[in-house]
Amino acid sequence: MARQDFYRPTDRYLKLMNSEFYGRIFEQDGHFEQLAMQAFEYQREKCAVYREYLNQTGRLDIEPSTLEEIPFLPISLYKTCKIVSGEDDDKIEQIFTSSATTGMVASKHYVKDLSVYEKSFKGAFSRVYGSSDKYSLLALLPSYLERSGSSLVYMVEKLIEDVRKSGGEGGFYLYNHDELLAKFAELSSKSGRKTILIGVTFALLDFAEYISENSSAADAIPLEFFDNLIVIETGGMKGRGVELTRGELHSRLRKGLRTNHIHSEYGMAELLSQAYQTDLRIDGREDVFASAPWMRVMVRDLQDPFRILSSKDGEPVSGGINIIDLANINSCCFIETEDRGTVFYPSVGGLTDTEDCYFSVDGRIRNAELRGCNMLIEK
C-alpha cells in the first residue's frame, strides 16, 4: 500500500487515530514502523509540546521516510511541561512521577488511559516470564512505596494481583527483612511455583547483607528454593553511596541472595513500556536487555542528537539511547533519554518488526538535561 494511504493527517484521521492505534499496539503483527510513522503524524498535530519542539528545532514540516529521521523529544521536558496528545488533555487518570534526589525536579507523566499501561507491562512481563500461575511475587521497594505516583509500584501491585488470583502469594516489604526471609522459608515448603523477588537496588543489597548476617536462618531454607529464586533489580542507588556497574551489582546479589538468576528491569516514569535483562547472553555479555515488539531502542550521536547511528554489518553500535514506545501514544512516543547505551544485532541484517530489540545501558550522559530545558519554552 502506498505511503499516502497510511498517513493522512486530516481531522477525521486524527480523531480516529487513537481507537485504531490501540487495537494494534500489542498485536505484534510486524508493523512497528508503520505504527511509529502513524504515531509521528498524530503527535506532531496533537501533542502541543512535541509540536512546539519540532517548530523550534526547524523540523515541524519534515516528512520522514524512515524511523531514523523522526525527531526525539528530550526526556527532561517531562520535568517542565505537560506532555499530552489528543483531545481532552484535562482528562487524566493518573500522574506518574519519577524518583528524584533532594534538589532535583521530578518528571511527571500524565496518563490518560491506564488500560494501555496495564496491557504494556503485563504483556512485556508475560513474554519474559510466562503465566502468572507459575510464580509467587514479592516486592522490596521501600523508597517507591514511601512516595506517591510511582509507576513501578502501580505495575507491581497489578502483577501481584494477577499472581494472587491464580493462587500464588505476593506482597510488599519495606525494611522488614526478617519477615521477608521468613516468607522465603514459608514458600520453600510449598511446591509448584517459583518465587520472583523484584526490588530497588539499594534495598536488595541491604537484604543480601541481612541474609549474610543471619546465615543460620537462611541455611535452614532448602537450596532448591534459592535455585528457583529469580531476583529482578530495578535500579536505584541515587544518593546512597558509590554507583556499581551492573556486573559488580549482580555479582554481589548472586552471592548474597544465593541465586544465579539475577535479572534487571529497565523502565522509567516517562515510558509505559519496559525491557528485561534475564539469563540471556549476547556477544558474551550478560547485561543485555530485550524489549517487547512495541518498544524500539536506537542510539544517537552524542555530538549531533538528531543523527541516529546505524550498524555496519550487524556490529553493535553505541551512543545516546533513544526510545520509540508505542504505548506512549497519549503522551509522546519518541523519547531522547539521558542514558548511554549499545544496541546489538544478533542476526546480521538488523531487526525485523517481529523481533525484540537488544540493548545495554552503559551509563548516564553528563549535563544531558541542559539541552532539552533550554530548547523549549516552558508550558
C-alpha atoms as one frame of an Amber mdcrd trajectory, in Angstrom:
protein
   0.000   0.000   0.000   1.312   3.443  -0.838   2.628   5.589   1.983  -0.010
   8.299   1.488  -2.732   5.718   2.115  -1.410   5.217   5.664  -0.646   8.777
   6.691  -3.471  11.242   6.165  -3.404  13.901   8.918  -6.987  15.022   8.298
  -9.296  15.868  11.203 -11.167  12.589  10.757  -7.930  10.619  10.636  -6.615
  12.267  13.782  -9.851  11.687  15.704  -9.960   8.014  14.762  -6.249   7.514
  15.270  -6.377   6.539  18.938  -9.044   3.842  18.744  -7.477   2.235  15.675
  -3.973   2.507  17.106  -4.928   0.995  20.472  -6.059  -2.180  18.766  -2.720
  -2.738  17.047  -0.048  -1.688  19.562   0.210  -5.091  21.199  -0.742  -7.332
  18.268   2.921  -7.946  17.323   1.840  -8.117  13.700   5.096  -6.926  12.155
   4.002  -3.358  11.510   6.101  -1.457  14.031   7.483   1.037  11.511   4.064
   1.707  10.049   2.593   2.346  13.508   5.519   4.558  14.523   5.033   6.685
  11.409   1.339   6.996  12.224   2.205   7.996  15.775   4.557  10.697  14.497
   1.899  12.220  12.233  -0.629  12.108  15.052   1.591  13.559  17.757   3.002
  16.257  15.501  -0.571  17.547  15.198  -1.993  16.660  18.586   0.847  16.947
  21.129   1.384  20.655  21.780   4.780  20.252  23.450   6.134  17.959  20.741
   4.780  20.240  18.027   6.441  23.286  19.608   9.701  21.361  19.948   9.592
  20.424  16.270   8.824  24.020  15.401  11.692  25.457  17.441  14.170  22.974
  16.009  13.068  23.656  12.432  11.589  20.180  11.930   7.856  20.820  12.019
   7.352  20.209   8.296   9.631  17.217   7.798   8.284  14.105   6.063  10.318
  11.211   7.495  10.620   8.120   5.344  12.442   6.045   7.999  12.317   5.799
  11.783  15.819   7.274  11.967  14.520  10.570  10.540  11.906  11.108  13.273
  12.989  13.724  15.881  13.015  12.572  19.521  11.791  14.729  22.414  14.367
  15.320  25.211  13.160  13.442  28.276  13.985  16.400  30.534  10.934  18.227
  29.163   8.761  15.898  31.260  10.070  17.929  34.217   8.762  21.262  32.966
   5.908  20.530  30.538   2.572  18.736  30.489   3.105  16.324  27.614  -0.261
  15.055  26.392  -1.517  14.055  22.946  -5.057  14.256  21.619  -8.212  15.960
  22.769  -9.442  16.249  26.371  -5.968  16.719  27.817  -7.591  17.566  31.150
  -8.978  14.025  31.461  -6.020  12.408  33.191  -6.430   9.072  35.006  -3.028
   9.058  36.721   0.089  11.187  37.075   3.251   9.121  37.411   6.294  10.874
  38.852   9.953   9.953  38.706  12.093   9.452  41.775  14.292  12.479  42.482
  17.015  13.205  44.996  16.921  16.362  47.104  17.037  19.481  44.949  16.037
  17.686  41.760  12.802  18.245  39.862  10.713  15.116  39.309   9.328  14.241
  35.893   5.572  13.942  35.508   3.875  11.599  33.060   0.193  12.434  32.572
  -1.543   9.152  31.725  -4.922   9.403  30.033  -5.644   5.678  29.771  -4.251
   3.286  32.374  -5.500   0.288  30.409  -2.776   0.923  27.824  -0.120   0.890
  30.554  -1.518  -2.312  32.032  -1.554  -4.085  28.676   2.011  -2.954  28.093
   3.579  -4.098  31.367   1.549  -7.307  31.587   2.388  -8.158  28.000   6.100
  -7.486  28.468   6.235  -9.421  31.750   4.421 -12.465  30.371   6.652 -12.559
  27.268   9.664 -12.966  29.548   8.323 -14.980  32.477   5.204 -16.663  31.173
   1.932 -17.080  33.003   1.435 -15.638  36.494   0.292 -19.062  37.740   3.939
 -20.178  37.748   5.070 -17.760  40.439   4.775 -16.119  43.799   5.802 -12.467
  43.602   7.442 -10.475  46.400   8.404  -6.793  46.168  11.149  -4.944  48.043
  10.526  -1.328  47.024  10.811   0.821  50.163  11.703   4.174  48.634   8.990
   3.844  45.998   6.301   2.846  48.480   7.195   5.849  50.625   6.212   8.360
  47.958   3.171   8.760  45.727   2.953   8.488  41.962   5.320   5.570  41.334
   4.617   3.780  38.041   6.758   0.884  39.289   4.602   0.386  42.396   1.458
   0.536  40.239   2.888  -2.105  37.904   3.976  -4.463  40.674   0.644  -4.084
  42.502  -1.220  -5.242  39.395   1.190  -8.120  38.770   0.785  -9.252  42.394
  -2.999  -9.119  41.967  -2.723 -11.476  38.990  -0.450 -13.839  40.917  -2.872
 -13.952  43.833  -5.832 -14.557  41.527  -4.015 -17.605  40.175  -3.491 -18.992
  43.696   0.020 -17.709  44.352   1.321 -15.430  47.059   2.552 -11.875  46.829
   3.223  -8.795  48.879   5.311  -5.697  49.503   8.107  -5.324  52.052   9.793
  -2.182  53.361  12.726  -2.685  55.740  11.264  -5.758  57.473  13.928  -8.144
  56.236  13.141 -10.665  58.945   9.601 -11.036  57.618  10.843 -11.352  54.058
  13.306 -14.099  54.975  10.542 -15.847  56.908   8.371 -15.669  53.785  11.205
 -17.335  51.854  11.145 -20.175  54.367   7.357 -20.455  54.132   7.362 -20.537
  50.332  10.153 -23.125  50.291   7.779 -25.606  51.882   5.289 -25.196  49.050
   5.861 -26.821  45.679   4.748 -25.983  42.181   5.785 -22.304  41.943   8.973
 -20.362  41.604   9.467 -17.133  43.528  10.235 -13.761  41.977  11.682 -11.023
  44.178  11.578  -7.619  42.497  13.346  -4.797  44.250  15.130  -1.481  44.098
  18.901  -1.924  44.011  19.879  -0.492  47.401  17.145  -2.491  49.159  18.247
  -5.744  47.547  21.832  -5.081  48.628  20.633  -4.379  52.174  18.627  -7.618
  52.171  21.613  -9.563  50.841  23.688  -8.191  53.727  20.925  -9.151  56.173
  20.977 -12.727  54.865  24.742 -12.955  55.297  24.373 -11.698  58.879  21.618
 -14.238  59.540  23.112 -17.151  57.679  21.784 -19.757  60.089  18.184 -18.820
  59.249  18.993 -18.778  55.533  20.821 -22.129  55.794  17.618 -23.707  57.063
  15.902 -22.916  53.746  16.339 -25.723  51.171  18.816 -24.972  48.375  16.115
 -25.841  45.855  14.250 -22.670  46.817  17.233 -20.460  46.002  17.861 -22.421
  42.788  14.355 -21.414  41.678  14.505 -17.853  43.021  14.506 -15.082  40.395
  15.617 -11.629  41.539  14.732  -8.610  39.391  16.580  -5.403  40.266  15.034
  -2.168  39.028  17.969   0.181  39.594  18.025   2.839  42.248  21.183   3.919
  44.063  20.752   7.697  43.810  22.264   9.365  46.857  23.041   6.036  48.524
  26.758   5.563  48.020  29.085   4.626  45.198  27.447   3.530  41.958  28.208
  -0.048  40.945  28.485  -1.433  37.446  25.700  -3.865  36.662  28.241  -6.681
  36.609  29.510  -5.787  40.081  25.978  -5.404  41.388  24.812  -8.750  40.038
  27.892 -10.489  41.410  27.085  -9.186  44.897  23.436 -10.126  44.598  24.204
 -13.627  43.343  26.436 -14.246  46.329  24.243 -12.551  48.934  20.859 -13.835
  47.736  22.193 -17.303  46.882  20.764 -17.474  43.366  22.246 -17.346  39.886
  19.090 -15.804  38.448  19.723 -12.070  38.850  17.709 -10.093  36.288  17.087
  -6.398  35.634  14.128  -4.288  34.583  14.615  -1.120  32.501  11.767   1.324
  32.803  11.009   4.887  33.797   8.089   7.115  34.689   8.213   8.769  31.264
   7.651   5.463  29.427   4.789   2.976  29.586   6.881   0.023  28.379   9.733
  -1.907  29.966  12.633  -4.095  28.905  14.151  -7.014  30.829  17.644  -8.418
  31.188  17.456 -12.119  32.028  19.872 -15.062  31.764  20.302 -14.360  28.052
  23.863 -13.786  26.801  24.624 -11.803  23.640  28.176 -11.276  22.407  29.338
 -12.766  25.701  27.609 -10.025  27.714  25.106 -10.669  30.487  23.868  -7.064
  30.762  21.727  -7.070  27.614  18.061  -6.077  27.770  15.326  -7.294  25.435
  12.364  -5.036  24.753   8.886  -6.047  23.679   7.950  -5.566  19.990   6.080
  -2.327  20.731   9.270  -0.691  22.040  12.350   0.053  19.920  15.731   1.360
  21.072  18.105   3.328  18.839  21.275   5.223  19.630  22.176   8.774  18.609
  25.429  10.573  18.018  26.355  12.324  21.282  27.741  15.249  19.276  24.691
  15.521  16.988  21.475  14.498  18.769  19.461  14.486  15.532  21.708  11.852
  13.944  20.772   8.239  14.614  23.696   5.848  14.351  23.351   2.756  12.191
  25.108  -0.583  12.411  27.672  -1.758   9.891  27.334  -5.438   9.021  25.369
  -6.151  12.186  28.036  -4.860  14.549  26.910  -3.343  17.909  26.586   0.442
  17.861  26.866   2.768  20.875  25.595   6.272  21.660  22.807   8.091  23.470
  19.683   5.973  23.944  16.547   7.000  22.039  13.334   5.052  22.553  10.203
   4.634  20.489   7.452   3.481  22.849   4.163   2.929  21.036   2.351   2.625
  24.378   3.071   6.357  24.843   0.508   7.245  22.181  -1.296   9.583  24.608
   1.890  11.464  25.550   4.943  11.196  23.255   6.245   8.001  21.654   9.660
   9.408  20.751  11.934   9.946  23.743  15.569  11.037  23.830  16.828   9.672
  27.161  19.834  10.735  29.223  21.364   7.229  29.141  24.258   5.951  27.082
  23.890   2.507  25.580  24.685  -0.069  22.928  22.276  -1.730  20.505  23.030
  -5.317  19.493  22.075  -7.165  16.325  22.126 -10.929  16.973  21.159 -11.556
  13.343  23.197  -9.763  10.691  20.901  -7.500   8.721  19.238  -5.892  11.702
  15.867  -6.351  13.372  12.596  -7.228  11.783   9.330  -5.798  13.069   8.569
  -9.032  14.940  11.816  -9.283  16.900  12.739  -7.965  20.287  15.287  -5.152
  20.411  18.505  -5.924  22.305  20.483  -3.227  24.078  22.652  -2.435  27.087
  22.645   0.625  29.331  26.231   1.805  29.699  25.838   4.856  31.940  24.464
   8.376  32.143  25.210  11.325  29.864  26.689  14.255  31.756  24.702  17.521
  31.705  22.157  15.877  29.397  19.128  17.764  30.659  20.546  21.218  29.857
  19.823  20.866  26.160  16.150  19.982  26.486  15.288  22.629  29.056  16.911
  25.377  27.035  15.374  24.254  23.742  11.737  24.764  24.589   9.672  27.454
  26.239   8.043  26.170  29.421   4.370  25.368  29.091
